[in-house]
Amino acid sequence: MALLSTSNFFFFFSLIFFFPPYSSYFAVSLPTALLIPITKGLSTLQYTTIIKQRTPLKPTKLVLDLGASFNWVNCQKNYQSSTYKPIFCNSSLCASLKSLACSNCYEPPRPGCANDSCALFPENSVTRDSTIGDALIDAIALPTTDGYNPGRLVLISDFVFSCSRTFLLKGLAKGVAGVAALGRSNFSLPAQISTTFSSQYLFALCLSGSSSSTGVAFLGTAGPYVFLPQQVDLSKSLIYTSLILNPVSDTVITYYGQPSDEYFIGVTAVKVNGKAVQLNETLLAIDDETGFGGTKMSTVVPYTTMESSIYEVFTEAFISEAAALNLTVIKPVKPFNVCFPVDEVGSTRVGPAVPTVDLVMEQKENVFWRIFGANSMVKLGEEGEEMWCLAFVDSGRNPRTSILIGAHQMEDNLLQFDVGSKRLGFSSSLLLKQTTCSNFNFTSSSSSSNNR
């Protein structure tokens, strides 16, 4: 593969950098769309990606965090690069990062150790630990895409991220070096790609439901997003709803007036088999003073959580509708409260034959995210004692967020986060279209048009 540098693009329009084993030629053009592969961990249920970083380029495994503001990498051990640069406290870039501190290091300079360095506070969203870390600039490389296949690598030579310390990796998937941030800040991965290439500030996320298959995220493009086997362009089948800004951040280290970089949507009702659940609707709104309430989305929380009063009426409604299908509630397995014997639950194209769940948006009856059995249920237990459990969890009486849509409910759904236009596009289950998130063609093609 060839590698295109962005920092000198306008001055050296025809300059191409070759990094073995990438040696094939391609026409120089400013890319508008990049992509990353996404893998699900079997034990942690976390989603990871691999990004090439540093000089020379080195594959770096990162946990995908939908709500994180900026990438961070453990620099305490084995971070070596000939192109890293510290960001200094009095720089305009540090001011734009809204840094809350400067740091000094009275040792020989290295990544994460510089005097008068702009400091950030990287955070582990699983353990809610945080630490101070130097802000750096270094190179990363990602493959381009035409929406059909991956293309050549492109080099981003001035990518901003934060160093962290080894302890911050506790609780994250094995072998990761840090976090890939997809939050709605100005320095998340999609935001920096948008700035670098003057492309749209949006990305599409497609999480595979299988730990043995690879999902994908498309960065900087509204489509096409083409999936096998029928080469269906999923960008043409999205329903849109507004992305809502929570005015109060939930990061461990924050400042007054800092809004959240997490993604909230305006769920106004929940239905089971088309019947509205009678819940306290005031909990579905975000309190402007505290940031409590509302509905947000997370890739680091495995299953959707609900405030206790919502959870209680929701599960009652689900059990009632399941009874009409002759499903018998049995002793559950934690953390779930509603389970059914495997042999009572039928099978459909969209997973176990159970009642559907609809998340209705913005009080518009025709705008709803329908959740079928593949995303509402999870199979547990040993062979001969298996059960299907409702994959929703009680989050208690006073959680910060009333409904938190977890990663299991997002799997094999295409989600387009259009930050620039402040809207979310969602497909509902791709199983209805006879495809999955693992069906993007990651086999590179020198002539994608031959496959169209």
Secondary structure, 3 states (H helix, E strand, C coil): CEEEECCCCCCCCCCCEEECCECCCCCCCCCCCEEEEEEECCCCCCEEEEEEECCCCEEEEEEEECCCCCCEEECCCCCCCCCCEECECCCHHHHHCCCCEEECCCCCCECCECCCEEEECCEECCCCEECCEEEEEEEEEEEEECCCCEEEEEEEEEEEEEEECHHHHCCCCCCCCEEEECCCCCCCHHHHHHHHHCCCCEEEEECCCCCCCEEEEEECCCCCCEECCCCEEHHHHCEEEEEECCCCCCCCCCCCCCCCCCEEECEEEEEECCEECCCCHHHHCECCCCCCECEEECCCCCCEEECHHHHHHHHHHHHHHHHCCCCCCECCCCCCCCEEEHHHCCEECCEECCCCEEEEECCEEEEEEEECHHHHEEEECCCCCCEEEECEEECCCCCCCCEEECHHHHCCEEEEEECCCCEEEEEEEHHHHCCCHHHCCCCCCCCHHHHC
